[in-house]
Amino acid sequence: MRISENFKVHEVANEHIILAPGIDDVDMTRAMSFNESAMMLYTKLRGRDFEEEDVVRLLTEEYDVDEEVATADAKEWIKSLKDNGLIEV
C-alpha cells in the first residue's frame, strides 16, 4: 500500500491537518488531523510502498511500546487512512 500523493499536510493552530489540494469548498468536518505519532508515520512512509509490519516496526523503534500494542495501533492508523481515502493499493 502507499499513501496518496493527492493530499497535503497543513499546520493549523499547532495541529497537522490533511486536506486534498485544489478543493474550493472544503468540508472541515471531513478533515483529518494527525497526532505526533501519526504524523511521524505519515512523514516516514509517504512516497513509498509499505506494509503493516513497517508501521509496527516504526512504532516500536520510536516509542516505548511492545509489538502487540504497536500492531493494534498500526491497524487503527491504516484503517483510518483507508477510511479517509489516503491509501492507494
PLY file of the C-alpha trace (Angstrom):
ply
format ascii 1.0
element vertex 89
property float x
property float y
property float z
element edge 88
property int vertex1
property int vertex2
end_header
0.00 0.00 0.00
1.04 3.63 -0.41
-0.10 6.98 0.99
-1.79 9.02 -1.74
0.19 11.99 -3.02
-3.10 13.86 -3.62
-3.26 15.01 -0.01
-1.17 17.66 1.68
-0.44 18.31 5.34
-1.21 21.79 6.63
-0.28 23.04 10.08
-3.19 24.96 11.58
-3.11 26.14 15.19
-0.37 23.62 16.06
-2.41 20.77 14.53
-1.46 18.76 11.46
-4.50 18.69 9.16
-4.71 16.60 5.97
-6.60 18.12 3.04
-6.83 17.42 -0.68
-5.35 20.30 -2.70
-7.44 22.35 -5.08
-10.76 21.97 -3.28
-12.72 25.23 -3.31
-15.36 24.35 -0.73
-13.50 22.32 1.89
-15.74 20.40 4.27
-13.78 20.76 7.53
-15.97 18.12 9.16
-14.13 15.66 6.91
-10.62 16.98 7.60
-8.26 14.52 9.25
-5.81 15.62 11.93
-2.68 13.75 12.99
-1.19 13.49 16.44
2.59 13.25 16.90
2.89 9.51 16.24
0.51 9.56 13.26
2.49 12.45 11.75
5.77 10.58 12.28
4.36 7.56 10.43
2.94 9.74 7.64
6.27 11.52 7.18
8.39 8.37 7.16
6.08 6.27 4.97
4.85 8.82 2.45
6.26 8.30 -1.03
6.99 4.59 -0.68
5.22 1.27 -0.55
4.74 -0.15 2.93
3.01 -2.93 4.81
1.52 -3.15 8.29
4.80 -4.66 9.54
6.65 -1.47 8.53
4.25 0.61 10.64
4.70 -1.74 13.61
8.50 -1.56 13.27
8.49 2.24 13.20
6.25 2.44 16.25
8.37 0.01 18.30
11.58 1.78 17.27
10.30 5.28 18.03
8.20 4.67 21.15
8.43 2.52 24.25
5.65 0.19 23.17
5.52 -3.59 22.77
4.73 -5.29 19.48
1.15 -6.18 20.48
0.24 -2.56 21.21
2.12 -1.34 18.11
0.24 -3.85 15.94
-3.13 -2.68 17.25
-2.12 0.96 16.72
-0.81 0.19 13.21
-4.10 -1.48 12.25
-6.06 1.51 13.56
-3.83 4.04 11.75
-4.02 2.16 8.44
-7.81 1.76 8.76
-8.17 5.48 9.41
-6.11 6.32 6.33
-8.15 3.89 4.22
-11.46 5.19 5.58
-10.42 8.73 4.60
-9.14 7.78 1.14
-5.47 8.41 1.89
-4.27 4.93 0.92
-3.59 3.74 -2.62
-3.44 -0.01 -3.07
0 1
1 2
2 3
3 4
4 5
5 6
6 7
7 8
8 9
9 10
10 11
11 12
12 13
13 14
14 15
15 16
16 17
17 18
18 19
19 20
20 21
21 22
22 23
23 24
24 25
25 26
26 27
27 28
28 29
29 30
30 31
31 32
32 33
33 34
34 35
35 36
36 37
37 38
38 39
39 40
40 41
41 42
42 43
43 44
44 45
45 46
46 47
47 48
48 49
49 50
50 51
51 52
52 53
53 54
54 55
55 56
56 57
57 58
58 59
59 60
60 61
61 62
62 63
63 64
64 65
65 66
66 67
67 68
68 69
69 70
70 71
71 72
72 73
73 74
74 75
75 76
76 77
77 78
78 79
79 80
80 81
81 82
82 83
83 84
84 85
85 86
86 87
87 88
